[in-house]
Amino acid sequence: MSRMPQDGGRTDDETRGLATLALLALATGGAAGLIGAIFRLALNRADVFRDSTLAWMHGRSASGFLAVVLLCGAATALAVWLARRFSPHAAGSGIPHVEAVLHGEAAPAPFRLLPVKFFGGLLAIGSGLALGREGPSVQMGASLAHQVGRLFGLDAADCRVLLAAGAGAGLATAFNAPIAGAVFVLEELAQRFERRMAIAALGASATAIALARLLLGDAPDFQVAALLPVSAGARILYLVAGGVAGALAVAYNRTLLATLAFCNGLTLIPPVLRAAGIGGGVGALAWFAPSLVGGGDALTQSALLGHGDLIGLGLVFLARFGLGAISYAAGAPGGLFAPLLTLGAQSGLMFGLLCKALFPGAGIEPESFALVGMAAFFTGVVRAPLTGIVLVTEMTANTSLLLPMLGACFTAMLIPNLVRNEPIYDSLRILTLRRERAIAAECGGGRRERAAGGGES
């Protein structure tokens, strides 16, 4: 029999339960960090393989071009087939499904999602689709955490807490950003502050990074030159930059959803064949412009160093803008965060270059706008400003632009809300739930994992 409540009404059973949850969060975070780190290393090797294959195929002219198109198309088709055949929840980002589970709107994915997400994401991103590594890392961490919770007999509430913590550990590993992983859990996944969830998220992210850095090192993802403090007079420009980022975010959200609707409306073409066509098109683009394809980290790094001119950056931005939407519509495993950060850095740098040309005596550093643009565009699309600010700060190891980022994220969040544009993951979660209901209706309420969706997850 439990003792009387102590310490603010908490019983001994509740204290033991919290201690158990904390220990499981530490263990789950470590496992999620290890898997996420291996996934990152595998993606790096896939990028090297793609680049070397492209260089080798270029020596074979037309036959080499055809081979690249066929290989990329086949890899993308295989990624989609794996998801449709074995775990439909693995399609797309996976973050909308994790959110739906946390809100009690969907059932957790089975354990087989983990290998499907790992190898499907490796095939899709490795073939050049403009998708991010964080979606697979988040969903794999969540799936692993759910299985651990079940194994140790946690109740439904604590299983959800552990699942959220595992998802945050996945994000932390994907970007080497432990604090952002914990903030992401509270701000975006749960959308409320809970002490148990905060404790679990902090513990899971901490152990995830501790293990991941054994394999990946502890250097920040992006290198940024020393930036001068922003003058008081120039801060207004960052507010304007945030407004521009917010308007671009609205356009991006609408483009992504419209592209999904268009591709899913092509009912006469099987989804695997649609994916093969998209993958083949990405392969053709990679043949002529290999730097444009993939997750986009190299492009982000280039923008943060201030490389490029307005015309060149504008063309690359438009190409990546469209490529991101088309890649996601393929329905292959892969996330949105990394491509968003690339677009934010590029649009921010373009705005900074324009300001420097208009105000030559103001001492403007365009690279500062690139860094701030990453957080602002992310905020406009996802509506998670704290996650965006902390994520960019950790990824660049730069704290000198926190105030400009705060102002830019304010206007980047304001504009989409004024025009009543929904956060992208809210919209994608609705599409995910519609697909789940369709699967349930088709299957008579059973075998939810049998049917597959397009690119809504």
QUIRAQUI-V283673 format. One record per residue. RES is the residue in one small letter. PSI is psi in whole degrees, 0 to 359 (NA if undefined). BURIAL is I if it has 24 or more other C-alpha atoms within 12 Angstrom, else O. D_LAST is the distance of its C-alpha to the last C-alpha in whole Angstrom. Layout:
BEGIN
RES:PSI:BURIAL:D_LAST
RES:PSI:BURIAL:D_LAST
END
This chain:
BEGIN
m:135:O:45
s:149:O:44
r:166:O:46
m:152:O:46
p:137:O:43
q:166:O:44
d:64:O:43
g:23:O:41
g:4:O:41
r:129:O:39
t:168:O:40
d:322:O:41
d:320:O:38
e:322:O:35
t:315:O:37
r:322:O:36
g:320:O:33
l:319:I:32
a:318:O:34
t:316:I:32
l:318:I:28
a:318:I:29
l:319:I:31
l:326:I:27
a:319:I:25
l:314:I:28
a:317:I:27
t:319:I:24
g:318:I:23
g:316:I:26
a:318:I:24
a:321:I:21
g:320:I:23
l:314:I:24
i:317:I:21
g:323:I:20
a:318:I:23
i:322:I:23
f:316:I:20
r:316:I:21
l:320:I:24
a:321:I:23
l:321:I:21
n:317:I:24
r:323:O:26
a:321:I:24
d:317:I:24
v:318:O:28
f:318:O:28
r:315:I:26
d:318:I:29
s:324:O:32
t:317:I:31
l:317:I:31
a:319:O:34
w:319:O:35
m:334:I:34
h:338:O:36
g:358:O:39
r:16:O:38
s:233:O:38
a:318:O:37
s:325:O:36
g:318:O:34
f:313:I:32
l:321:O:31
a:319:I:30
v:315:I:28
v:314:I:26
l:319:I:26
l:314:I:25
c:320:I:22
g:317:I:21
a:319:I:21
a:317:I:19
t:317:I:16
a:320:I:17
l:320:I:17
a:316:I:14
v:320:I:12
w:318:I:15
l:316:I:15
a:314:I:11
r:323:I:12
r:321:I:15
f:330:I:15
s:86:I:11
p:333:I:8
h:343:I:6
a:349:I:7
a:145:I:6
g:208:I:5
s:313:I:6
g:337:I:5
i:319:I:7
p:323:I:6
h:319:I:6
v:317:I:9
e:318:I:11
a:321:I:10
v:315:I:12
l:332:I:15
h:5:I:15
g:21:O:16
e:348:O:14
a:158:I:12
a:148:I:13
p:151:I:13
a:148:I:12
p:170:I:15
f:332:I:17
r:347:I:16
l:324:I:13
l:306:I:15
p:327:I:17
v:317:I:14
k:320:I:12
f:303:I:15
f:327:I:17
g:317:I:14
g:322:I:13
l:317:I:17
l:314:I:17
a:308:I:15
i:323:I:16
g:332:I:20
s:354:I:20
g:0:I:20
l:143:I:16
a:73:I:16
l:158:I:13
g:155:I:14
r:344:I:15
e:328:I:14
g:305:I:10
p:319:I:11
s:318:I:14
v:312:I:13
q:325:I:11
m:319:I:14
g:319:I:16
a:317:I:14
s:316:I:15
l:316:I:18
a:319:I:19
h:318:I:18
q:322:I:20
v:316:I:23
g:317:I:23
r:318:O:24
l:322:O:26
f:11:O:28
g:31:O:28
l:152:I:27
d:173:O:26
a:320:O:23
a:314:I:23
d:331:I:24
c:320:I:21
r:321:I:19
v:315:I:21
l:323:I:21
l:315:I:17
a:319:I:17
a:320:I:20
g:321:I:18
a:316:I:15
g:322:I:18
a:323:I:20
g:317:I:17
l:318:I:17
a:318:I:21
t:320:I:21
a:326:I:19
f:10:I:21
n:47:I:24
a:81:I:24
p:319:I:25
i:320:I:25
a:325:I:22
g:315:I:20
a:318:I:22
v:321:I:22
f:321:I:18
v:313:I:18
l:321:I:21
e:318:I:20
e:312:I:16
l:302:I:15
a:327:I:18
q:31:O:19
r:160:O:22
f:124:O:25
e:135:O:26
r:316:O:29
r:319:I:27
m:323:I:24
a:316:I:26
i:313:I:28
a:319:I:25
a:318:I:23
l:316:I:26
g:316:I:27
a:318:I:24
s:323:I:24
a:311:I:28
t:329:I:28
a:313:I:25
i:323:I:26
a:317:I:30
l:320:I:29
a:322:I:26
r:343:I:29
l:330:O:32
l:326:O:30
l:345:I:28
g:173:O:31
d:13:O:31
a:145:O:32
p:156:I:29
d:327:I:27
f:143:I:29
q:130:I:32
v:134:I:34
a:159:O:37
a:127:O:39
l:141:I:39
l:149:O:41
p:147:O:41
v:130:I:40
s:156:O:43
a:322:O:43
g:333:O:44
a:349:I:41
r:332:I:38
i:329:O:38
l:328:I:37
y:329:I:34
l:317:I:33
v:318:I:33
a:320:I:31
g:321:I:28
g:319:I:29
v:316:I:28
a:320:I:25
g:319:I:24
a:318:I:25
l:325:I:23
a:319:I:20
v:315:I:20
a:321:I:20
y:314:I:17
n:315:I:15
r:322:I:16
t:316:I:16
l:313:I:13
l:322:I:12
a:321:O:15
t:318:I:14
l:314:I:11
a:319:I:13
f:311:O:16
c:319:I:14
n:342:I:13
g:350:O:16
l:66:O:18
t:340:O:18
l:345:O:21
i:120:O:20
p:144:O:18
p:324:I:14
v:322:I:16
l:324:I:19
r:317:I:17
a:320:I:15
a:320:I:19
g:318:I:20
i:316:I:18
g:320:I:18
g:321:I:22
g:321:I:22
v:322:I:21
g:320:I:24
a:319:I:26
l:319:I:25
a:328:I:26
w:318:I:29
f:329:O:31
a:75:O:29
p:335:I:27
s:344:I:27
l:340:I:24
v:171:I:22
g:188:I:20
g:329:I:18
g:9:I:21
d:321:I:23
a:322:I:26
l:321:I:26
t:315:I:25
q:319:I:28
s:317:I:31
a:321:I:30
l:337:I:31
l:359:I:34
g:19:I:35
h:138:O:35
g:164:I:35
d:173:I:36
l:315:I:35
i:311:O:35
g:316:O:33
l:321:I:31
g:319:I:30
l:317:O:29
v:320:I:27
f:313:I:25
l:320:O:24
a:314:I:24
r:327:I:21
f:310:I:20
g:322:I:19
l:323:I:18
g:316:I:15
a:316:I:14
i:319:I:15
s:317:I:13
y:327:I:10
a:346:I:10
a:335:I:11
g:12:I:8
a:157:I:9
p:129:I:9
g:150:I:10
g:185:I:10
l:337:I:11
f:306:I:14
a:314:I:17
p:326:I:17
l:317:I:17
l:324:I:20
t:312:I:22
l:321:I:22
g:318:I:23
a:318:I:26
q:315:I:27
s:323:I:27
g:318:I:29
l:319:I:31
m:317:I:32
f:319:I:33
g:319:I:35
l:321:I:37
l:317:I:37
c:321:I:39
k:323:I:41
a:324:O:42
l:329:O:43
f:71:O:44
p:336:O:46
g:7:O:48
a:358:O:45
g:37:O:45
i:134:I:41
e:108:I:39
p:330:I:36
e:329:I:34
s:321:I:34
f:329:I:32
a:315:I:30
l:313:I:29
v:325:I:29
g:328:I:26
m:310:I:24
a:321:I:24
a:315:I:24
f:318:I:21
f:314:I:19
t:318:I:20
g:324:I:20
v:312:I:16
v:333:I:15
r:41:I:18
a:77:I:19
p:320:I:23
l:317:I:24
t:316:I:21
g:314:I:21
i:313:I:25
v:320:I:25
l:311:I:23
v:321:I:25
t:316:I:28
e:323:I:27
m:334:I:26
t:352:I:29
a:39:I:32
n:125:I:33
t:3:I:34
s:349:O:36
l:24:I:34
l:318:I:33
l:312:I:35
p:323:I:34
m:320:I:30
l:313:I:30
g:318:I:32
a:320:I:29
c:330:I:26
f:307:I:28
t:330:I:29
a:330:I:25
m:329:I:24
l:311:I:27
i:308:I:26
p:325:I:22
n:326:O:24
l:325:O:27
v:9:O:25
r:42:O:22
n:127:I:19
e:148:I:16
p:145:I:15
i:321:I:12
y:334:I:9
d:315:I:11
s:317:I:10
l:328:I:7
r:323:I:7
i:317:I:10
l:321:I:8
t:315:I:5
l:324:I:9
r:319:O:11
r:320:I:9
e:319:I:10
r:322:O:13
a:321:O:14
i:316:I:13
a:319:O:16
a:319:O:18
e:322:O:18
c:5:O:19
g:28:O:21
g:3:O:19
g:163:O:20
r:60:O:18
r:333:I:14
e:1:I:13
r:319:O:15
a:159:I:13
a:155:I:10
g:179:I:8
g:254:I:8
g:25:I:6
e:341:I:4
s:NA:I:0
END
